């Protein structure tokens, strides 16, 4: 699916909520404005999210120090997964992906695949 460059309504669009232009897919300019709004209105981490972030960070550091052997690590690439999660939580990147993932899942459901 190709995303249009601009819709002509970008100046009036506040950035709050995913853009609805082009049948709900948004144009490039409105999507940029949406991501800028997310960055400007980011909420502080909740205590639960902070605890999860700390857990991920500590687990990653244990792996860095080599205190766990290959037999102790349940999945190949666990360090990479933890590093990605830590970075996503610290920078707020996960906020940018949440709508996109829900949009993709909705399209998959419309295509007849449904949930597994």
C-alpha positions in Angstrom: 0.0 0.0 0.0 1.4 3.4 -1.0 0.9 6.2 1.4 0.1 9.6 -0.1 2.6 12.4 0.6 0.1 15.1 1.7 -3.7 15.5 2.0 -4.1 19.3 2.2 -5.6 19.1 5.7 -2.3 18.8 7.6 -2.4 22.4 8.8 -5.8 21.9 10.4 -4.8 18.5 11.9 -3.6 18.8 15.6 -1.7 15.5 15.6 -3.8 14.1 18.4 -5.2 10.7 17.4 -4.2 8.8 14.3 -4.9 10.8 11.1 -8.1 9.8 9.3 -7.2 11.1 5.8 -6.9 8.6 2.9 -9.4 6.2 4.3 -7.8 6.1 7.8 -4.3 5.3 6.5 -3.1 8.9 6.9 -0.7 10.8 4.6 3.0 11.2 5.2 2.7 14.7 6.5 -0.1 14.0 8.9 1.6 10.8 10.2 4.8 13.0 10.9 2.6 15.4 12.8 1.0 12.5 14.7 4.4 11.2 15.8 5.6 14.7 16.8 2.4 15.0 19.0 3.2 11.7 20.6 6.7 12.9 21.5 5.5 16.2 22.9 2.8 14.6 25.0 4.6 11.6 26.4 3.4 10.7 29.9 5.9 9.7 32.6 6.4 5.9 33.2 3.9 4.4 35.6 5.4 2.6 38.6 4.6 -0.8 37.1 6.2 0.1 33.7 9.2 1.5 35.6 9.6 -1.8 37.5 9.4 -3.8 34.3 11.9 -1.5 32.6 14.3 -2.0 35.6 13.8 -5.7 35.4 14.7 -5.8 31.7 17.7 -3.5 32.3 19.0 -5.7 35.1 18.4 -9.0 33.2 20.3 -7.5 30.2 23.2 -6.5 32.4 23.4 -10.0 33.9 23.7 -11.3 30.3 26.3 -8.7 29.5 28.4 -9.8 32.4 28.3 -13.4 31.2 26.8 -14.7 34.5 24.4 -16.9 32.6 25.6 -19.6 30.2 23.9 -20.6 27.0 22.0 -23.4 28.8 20.5 -20.8 31.2 19.2 -18.5 28.4 15.8 -19.8 27.1 16.0 -18.2 23.7 18.6 -17.4 21.1 19.0 -13.6 20.8 17.4 -12.9 24.3 19.9 -10.1 24.9 18.9 -8.4 21.6 15.2 -8.7 22.6 15.9 -7.2 26.0 18.0 -4.5 24.6 15.3 -3.6 22.1 12.6 -3.6 24.8 14.8 -1.5 27.1 15.4 1.1 24.4 11.8 1.2 23.3 10.6 1.8 26.9 13.3 4.4 27.6 12.8 6.4 24.4 9.0 5.9 24.1 9.3 4.2 20.7 6.7 1.7 21.7 4.2 4.5 21.7 4.8 5.1 18.0 4.3 1.4 17.1 1.1 0.7 19.1 -1.3 2.2 16.7 0.5 0.7 13.7 0.4 -2.8 15.2 -3.3 -2.5 16.0 -4.0 -1.2 12.5 -2.1 -4.1 11.0 -4.0 -6.6 13.2 -7.3 -5.1 12.2 -6.4 -5.4 8.5 -5.4 -9.0 9.1 -8.8 -9.7 10.7 -10.6 -8.0 7.8 -8.7 -10.3 5.4 -10.3 -13.3 7.0 -7.3 -14.6 8.8 -8.7 -13.8 12.3 -6.8 -14.3 15.5 -4.7 -17.4 16.2 
